[in-house]
Amino acid sequence: MAEIIDADTHLNEPPEMWDYLDESLHSRRPVVVTIPNDTLYGTTNAMWLIDGQIIPRPGGKGGFRLSTPQAQERQQMRTDLPLGCRDLTDPALRVADMDRDGVQVQVVYPTLFLVHITADPELEAGLARAYNRFVGQACASTQGRMRWVAILPFSSVDASI
């Protein structure tokens, strides 16, 4: 039987990821903000506040929607996959889902980091390190079943090395 490799799966970054942020940047960590769901954004009613910016921008010029943060009502209503599977706070749930689908290996990509999230090189590097630490730890617990794409800061070549 052929080995199935899911080469493009994503995680929805959880607030717990920012526990891996350098202590010096803790006060600047991303936080979840919520808005009433009776606005035009509906159940996409939670966003990240990062470096003074709302991400994702759910509408308007240059607007885009992402499935992160999980605090969005539309994410809370999902029944197809448990939250810990989607945000990698419980990697065993993700492995169980892989087993159900016959997938031997997954390559995990970010969701939040698909867009530019800060112009501050120090914060960008710190967020990338926090992501890599969190996802690296989650993947390490799966005995090679899950691999991940590292996030590198774009603003600083030195910080990327």
C-alpha positions in Angstrom: 0.0 0.0 0.0 1.3 3.5 -0.9 2.2 5.8 1.9 0.0 8.9 2.1 1.7 12.2 2.9 -0.5 15.2 3.5 1.9 17.9 2.3 -0.3 20.9 3.0 -2.1 20.9 6.3 -2.5 23.8 8.6 -2.9 24.6 12.2 -5.0 27.4 13.8 -2.6 29.1 16.1 -3.9 29.0 19.7 -3.3 31.6 22.4 -1.1 29.0 24.1 1.4 29.5 21.4 2.4 32.9 22.8 3.5 31.2 26.1 6.6 30.3 24.0 7.3 34.0 23.3 10.5 35.5 24.7 9.8 37.0 28.2 11.1 40.4 26.9 8.2 40.4 24.4 5.5 39.0 26.7 3.7 42.4 27.0 3.5 42.6 23.2 2.1 39.1 22.7 -0.9 38.7 20.3 -4.2 38.8 22.2 -7.7 37.8 21.0 -10.3 40.5 20.7 -13.9 39.7 20.1 -16.8 41.7 18.6 -20.5 41.1 18.7 -21.7 38.5 16.1 -24.6 40.7 15.0 -22.2 42.8 12.9 -21.5 42.2 9.2 -18.6 39.9 10.2 -21.1 37.5 11.8 -19.6 34.5 13.5 -16.1 35.5 12.3 -16.2 37.5 15.5 -12.7 37.1 17.0 -9.4 38.4 15.7 -5.8 38.8 16.9 -4.6 42.2 18.0 -0.9 42.2 17.0 1.3 45.2 17.3 -1.7 47.5 17.2 -3.3 45.9 14.1 -6.3 43.6 13.9 -5.4 40.4 12.1 -7.1 39.0 10.1 -8.8 42.0 8.6 -12.3 40.6 8.1 -13.5 43.2 5.6 -12.8 46.3 3.7 -10.0 47.1 1.2 -7.3 44.5 1.6 -9.5 42.5 3.9 -9.2 38.7 4.3 -10.5 36.1 6.6 -8.6 33.3 8.3 -9.7 30.4 10.5 -7.7 31.8 13.4 -8.2 32.5 16.2 -10.3 29.6 17.4 -12.3 31.9 19.6 -14.4 32.8 16.5 -17.9 31.5 17.0 -17.8 29.9 13.6 -14.8 27.9 14.7 -16.4 27.0 18.0 -19.5 25.6 16.1 -17.4 23.1 14.1 -18.0 19.5 14.8 -15.7 17.8 12.2 -12.5 18.0 14.2 -11.9 18.7 17.9 -10.2 22.0 18.8 -7.1 20.3 20.1 -6.6 18.7 16.7 -6.9 21.9 14.8 -4.7 24.0 17.0 -2.2 21.3 17.9 -2.7 21.7 21.7 -3.5 17.9 21.6 -1.3 16.4 18.9 -2.6 12.9 19.7 -6.0 14.0 18.4 -4.4 15.1 15.1 -2.6 11.7 14.9 -5.9 9.9 15.5 -7.5 11.9 12.7 -4.6 11.1 10.4 -5.1 7.4 11.2 -8.8 7.6 10.3 -7.8 9.1 7.0 -5.0 6.7 6.3 -2.4 9.5 6.4 1.1 8.5 7.6 2.8 11.9 7.6 1.6 15.5 7.6 3.5 18.6 6.9 2.1 21.4 9.0 1.9 25.0 7.7 0.8 28.1 9.6 -2.4 30.0 9.1 -1.8 33.3 10.9 1.7 33.6 9.4 0.4 33.4 5.9 0.1 37.2 6.0 2.4 40.0 7.1 1.7 40.6 10.8 4.1 43.2 12.0 6.6 45.7 10.7 8.7 45.5 13.8 11.7 43.2 13.2 12.2 42.3 16.8 8.6 41.3 17.4 8.4 39.5 14.1 11.5 37.4 15.0 10.1 36.7 18.5 6.7 35.6 17.0 8.5 33.3 14.6 10.5 31.8 17.4 7.4 31.2 19.5 5.6 29.6 16.6 8.6 27.3 15.8 9.0 26.3 19.5 5.3 25.5 19.9 4.9 23.6 16.7 8.2 21.9 17.1 7.2 20.6 20.5 3.8 19.4 19.3 5.4 17.6 16.3 8.1 16.0 18.4 5.5 14.2 20.4 4.2 12.4 17.2 7.3 10.2 16.5 7.9 11.7 13.1 4.2 11.5 11.9 4.0 15.3 11.8 6.6 17.7 10.4 6.3 21.4 10.1 7.4 24.3 8.0 9.5 26.7 10.0 8.6 30.3 10.1 11.4 32.7 9.4 11.3 36.5 10.0 11.3 38.4 6.7 12.6 41.7 8.1 16.0 40.4 9.2 18.3 38.0 7.4 20.4 37.7 10.6 17.3 36.7 12.7 16.4 34.1 10.0 19.7 32.3 10.3 
